[in-house]
Amino acid sequence: MNDILTLTLCWAAGAVMGGLFFGGLRWTTRRLPRSGHPAALALGSFAVRLGTVVAGFGLLTRFGWQGPAIGLVGFVLVRIAIVRWVMSTGRASQRLES
């Protein structure tokens, strides 16, 4: 497979993993106040999110060290985008003030 295509797919896989991880984190934190078992929800969500990311980065190792490195770039860029999006909606700052 072409090296550029491989690295692009690794970046995209990292971005998808970042979206799943941080999207799942946002989903979890929004539901914690209404949960009957918040500790179980938080721990279960963390286990699923962490397992998904570890497995995904484990698969990227088949492309050498460059696969996980480029995947990490995609993962972090999605994190930055989600943080900016949440902060721009004003919801996060409203919660911090109360």
N, C-alpha and C positions, 0 to 999 in steps of 0.2 A: 504494500500500500504506500502511496505517496506520503512523504514525511510531513508536508504541510497539511494534508488532509487528516493525517493521524493526529497531529498536534491540535488541529481545529476541533476534531471530535473529542479529544481529551479535555480541551477548554470547555466545550459545550457540556460534557458530562459533569465537570466540576461545577458549572453554573447551575445545572439541574439539581445536583446534590445540594448546593447552597440554597436554592429555592425551596427544596423540600425541607432542609434543616431549619432555616430561619422562618419559612412560612409555617412550619409545624410549631416552632417556638411561639410565634405570634398567636396561632390558633390556641395553643395551650394556655398562654397567659391571659387570653381573653375569656377563657372558660373556667379558670381556677376559682373566681369568686362565686360562681353558681354551682360548683361541683360539690357533691356530697362527700367525696373522698379526694380532697385536693392533693394529698401526698401521693396517693396511688396514681392519680392523673399525671402529676409532674414526673414521678419516677418512670412510669410506663412510657410517657412521651419521650423522655430523655433516652431511654433504652432503645426505643424504635428508631429515633433520629440518629443516635450514635451508631447503632448497628448498620443502618443504611449507609451512612457516610464511610464507616470503616470498610464495609464490603465494597463500596464503590471505588474507594481509593486503592483497595487491594486489587481490584480488577485492572485498575489503571497501571499497576506495576508491571503488567505484562509488556508494556511499551518502554521499559527501562525507567530510569530515574526521571526522564523528561515528562513522561505521562502524568505521574502524580504532581510534579512541579507545575505544569501548565494547568492541570485540574485545580490546583490550589489557587492559582490566579483567578480562574473563573469563579470559584467558591467565594473568595474574598470580595471580588467585584460585585457579586450579587448581594453580599452582606452590606456593602456600602450603599448600594442602590436601595435596599429595603429600609435601612436606617434613615436615609434621606427622605424616602417616601413617607415613612411613619412620622418623622418630624415635620414634614411639610403639611400633613393633614391637621396638625395642631392637637391631635388627640393625646399624644404623649406628653406634651407640655401642660395640658390641662390636668392630666392625672398627677403630674409631678407637683403642681401647685396646691392640689387639694390634700 
